[in-house]
């Protein structure tokens, strides 16, 4: 396309041994996604090790702010998915001008959205936290401070997701991986410096205070974690923009072009169902949290909610690894479908699903056998540990089904069929998860039956996505 390196990447996707090329492309993505979750868990560990009067409200504030900040990320990631779907198909067709036009126009969408969301977060943080969420006391104060920083700097995650999605769609998997890993590693280092400053820190992070003192960095505690996140993203955005322009020449002379309403409509048409699909998934998780809180907790006994919060955080490891293999399937399906290679396009999704199954099996064995020790890392309360381990032993054997649904769903979006994936997710949640969850809660004194329902939902997603993908009617959706 624009260089020998890009040509080789495209040729491998379109012509190389499919099983090997999927493994070669997808393994770094899956590893990076898994490590990203690990970094996030360590970040939470950092905040939990602040002084007790700060750690409790800080963790509560993060729980609130993460959900609010996720709304903007969901909207932005929908644009990234749409951009990747279009870019991969145009790349497969060899249409260089269309690739550059979509890349430039999508950047304007992301920049506009990040500006609006950042301004809204800065101006309305207090009314959202106090009046809408209803937070009080130290949790409210910390939430407002944290939200203004993390949402005000949302441009950093919006652009990071957009640019790495572009690179992946065009056939580059290693550079996005290195950027994401580097950003998370720097975030950890900066979080130690900004959270603890020159003050007291856990022994494992004892290297931080002397450096903070030498650099005159104050102790910022929770807000420091927000500034560390923004700073790490911005630092890695600069080389990322340079690398993507040097390799693909996407923006030079194209960002200054007038807005192309036809291209913007094409991106939006694919983006809004993708964003809505993520909202459906998050709503389903919130539904489970709500049912557990209402049915299995009291004002004095919050063990069930705590256990569910821990296992859901652990389960994101399975989710993100599957999304890594799904991203590989999305790129291969999109480019091969764009090149008119329908059989190879479909086969790429099955290979990615098979590789992910190996990872899911390993993770299921780990959680099943070592779940007790893993949960105790976050909470040593025996009641919480027992309930969390019970969840892992019921649900983790079904991570294979979870992975099938995620990988094949991502592959389908490579054809731009995001309305189809939104429909599937909505129907399974409304017709399977919701009624069965209500039944399980109504007829049980413990949440074990609800855990079985969640395992069954994974199977339902796998069956539906497997059936739809096998039919292949979602192909040739892009004009």
Secondary structure in CASP SS format (residue, H / E / C, confidence):
PFRMAT SS
TARGET T0000
AUTHOR 0000-0000-0000
METHOD secondary structure of the structure
MODEL  1
X C 1.00
X C 1.00
X C 1.00
X H 1.00
X H 1.00
X H 1.00
X H 1.00
X H 1.00
X H 1.00
X H 1.00
X H 1.00
X H 1.00
X H 1.00
X H 1.00
X H 1.00
X C 1.00
X C 1.00
X H 1.00
X H 1.00
X H 1.00
X H 1.00
X H 1.00
X H 1.00
X H 1.00
X H 1.00
X H 1.00
X H 1.00
X H 1.00
X H 1.00
X H 1.00
X H 1.00
X H 1.00
X H 1.00
X H 1.00
X H 1.00
X H 1.00
X H 1.00
X H 1.00
X H 1.00
X H 1.00
X H 1.00
X H 1.00
X H 1.00
X H 1.00
X H 1.00
X H 1.00
X H 1.00
X H 1.00
X C 1.00
X C 1.00
X C 1.00
X H 1.00
X H 1.00
X H 1.00
X H 1.00
X H 1.00
X H 1.00
X H 1.00
X H 1.00
X H 1.00
X H 1.00
X H 1.00
X H 1.00
X H 1.00
X H 1.00
X H 1.00
X H 1.00
X H 1.00
X H 1.00
X H 1.00
X H 1.00
X H 1.00
X H 1.00
X H 1.00
X H 1.00
X H 1.00
X H 1.00
X H 1.00
X H 1.00
X H 1.00
X H 1.00
X H 1.00
X H 1.00
X H 1.00
X H 1.00
X H 1.00
X H 1.00
X H 1.00
X H 1.00
X H 1.00
X H 1.00
X H 1.00
X H 1.00
X C 1.00
X C 1.00
X H 1.00
X H 1.00
X H 1.00
X H 1.00
X H 1.00
X H 1.00
X H 1.00
X H 1.00
X H 1.00
X H 1.00
X H 1.00
X H 1.00
X H 1.00
X H 1.00
X H 1.00
X H 1.00
X H 1.00
X H 1.00
X H 1.00
X H 1.00
X H 1.00
X H 1.00
X H 1.00
X H 1.00
X H 1.00
X H 1.00
X H 1.00
X H 1.00
X H 1.00
X H 1.00
X H 1.00
X H 1.00
X H 1.00
X H 1.00
X H 1.00
X H 1.00
X H 1.00
X H 1.00
X C 1.00
X C 1.00
X C 1.00
X H 1.00
X H 1.00
X H 1.00
X H 1.00
X H 1.00
X H 1.00
X H 1.00
X H 1.00
X H 1.00
X H 1.00
X H 1.00
X H 1.00
X H 1.00
X H 1.00
X H 1.00
X H 1.00
X C 1.00
X C 1.00
X H 1.00
X H 1.00
X H 1.00
X H 1.00
X H 1.00
X H 1.00
X H 1.00
X H 1.00
X H 1.00
X H 1.00
X H 1.00
X H 1.00
X H 1.00
X H 1.00
X H 1.00
X C 1.00
X C 1.00
X C 1.00
X C 1.00
X H 1.00
X H 1.00
X H 1.00
X H 1.00
X H 1.00
X H 1.00
X H 1.00
X H 1.00
X H 1.00
X H 1.00
X H 1.00
X H 1.00
X H 1.00
X H 1.00
X H 1.00
X H 1.00
X H 1.00
X H 1.00
X H 1.00
X H 1.00
X H 1.00
X H 1.00
X H 1.00
X C 1.00
X C 1.00
X C 1.00
X C 1.00
X C 1.00
X C 1.00
X H 1.00
X H 1.00
X H 1.00
X C 1.00
X H 1.00
X H 1.00
X H 1.00
X H 1.00
X H 1.00
X H 1.00
X H 1.00
X H 1.00
X C 1.00
X C 1.00
X C 1.00
X C 1.00
X C 1.00
X C 1.00
X H 1.00
X H 1.00
X H 1.00
X H 1.00
X H 1.00
X H 1.00
X H 1.00
X H 1.00
X H 1.00
X H 1.00
X H 1.00
X H 1.00
X H 1.00
X H 1.00
X H 1.00
X H 1.00
X H 1.00
X H 1.00
X H 1.00
X H 1.00
X H 1.00
X H 1.00
X H 1.00
X H 1.00
X H 1.00
X H 1.00
X H 1.00
X H 1.00
X C 1.00
X C 1.00
X C 1.00
X C 1.00
X C 1.00
X C 1.00
X C 1.00
X C 1.00
X C 1.00
X C 1.00
X C 1.00
X C 1.00
X H 1.00
X H 1.00
X H 1.00
X H 1.00
X H 1.00
X H 1.00
X H 1.00
X H 1.00
X H 1.00
X H 1.00
X H 1.00
X H 1.00
X H 1.00
X H 1.00
X H 1.00
X H 1.00
X H 1.00
X H 1.00
X H 1.00
X H 1.00
X H 1.00
X H 1.00
X H 1.00
X H 1.00
X H 1.00
X H 1.00
X H 1.00
X H 1.00
X H 1.00
X H 1.00
X H 1.00
X H 1.00
X H 1.00
X H 1.00
X H 1.00
X H 1.00
X C 1.00
X C 1.00
X C 1.00
X C 1.00
X C 1.00
X C 1.00
X H 1.00
X H 1.00
X H 1.00
X H 1.00
X H 1.00
X H 1.00
X H 1.00
X H 1.00
X H 1.00
X H 1.00
X H 1.00
X H 1.00
X H 1.00
X H 1.00
X H 1.00
X H 1.00
X H 1.00
X H 1.00
X H 1.00
X H 1.00
X H 1.00
X H 1.00
X H 1.00
X H 1.00
X H 1.00
X H 1.00
X H 1.00
X H 1.00
X H 1.00
X H 1.00
X H 1.00
X H 1.00
X H 1.00
X H 1.00
X H 1.00
X H 1.00
X C 1.00
X C 1.00
X C 1.00
X H 1.00
X H 1.00
X H 1.00
X H 1.00
X H 1.00
X H 1.00
X H 1.00
X H 1.00
X H 1.00
X H 1.00
X H 1.00
X H 1.00
X H 1.00
X H 1.00
X H 1.00
X H 1.00
X H 1.00
X H 1.00
X H 1.00
X H 1.00
X H 1.00
X H 1.00
X H 1.00
X H 1.00
X H 1.00
X H 1.00
X H 1.00
X H 1.00
X H 1.00
X H 1.00
X H 1.00
X H 1.00
X H 1.00
X H 1.00
X H 1.00
X C 1.00
X C 1.00
X C 1.00
X C 1.00
X C 1.00
X H 1.00
X H 1.00
X H 1.00
X H 1.00
X H 1.00
X H 1.00
X H 1.00
X H 1.00
X H 1.00
X H 1.00
X H 1.00
X H 1.00
X H 1.00
X H 1.00
X H 1.00
X H 1.00
X H 1.00
X H 1.00
X H 1.00
X H 1.00
X H 1.00
X H 1.00
X H 1.00
X H 1.00
X H 1.00
X H 1.00
X H 1.00
X H 1.00
X H 1.00
X H 1.00
X H 1.00
X H 1.00
X C 1.00
X C 1.00
X C 1.00
X C 1.00
X H 1.00
X H 1.00
X H 1.00
X H 1.00
X H 1.00
X H 1.00
X H 1.00
X H 1.00
X H 1.00
X H 1.00
X H 1.00
X H 1.00
X H 1.00
X H 1.00
X H 1.00
X H 1.00
X H 1.00
X H 1.00
X H 1.00
X H 1.00
X H 1.00
X H 1.00
X H 1.00
X H 1.00
X H 1.00
X C 1.00
X C 1.00
X C 1.00
X C 1.00
X C 1.00
X H 1.00
X H 1.00
X H 1.00
X H 1.00
X H 1.00
X H 1.00
X H 1.00
X H 1.00
X H 1.00
X H 1.00
X H 1.00
X H 1.00
X H 1.00
X H 1.00
X H 1.00
X H 1.00
X H 1.00
X H 1.00
X H 1.00
X H 1.00
X H 1.00
X H 1.00
X H 1.00
X H 1.00
X C 1.00
X C 1.00
X C 1.00
X C 1.00
X C 1.00
X C 1.00
X C 1.00
X C 1.00
END
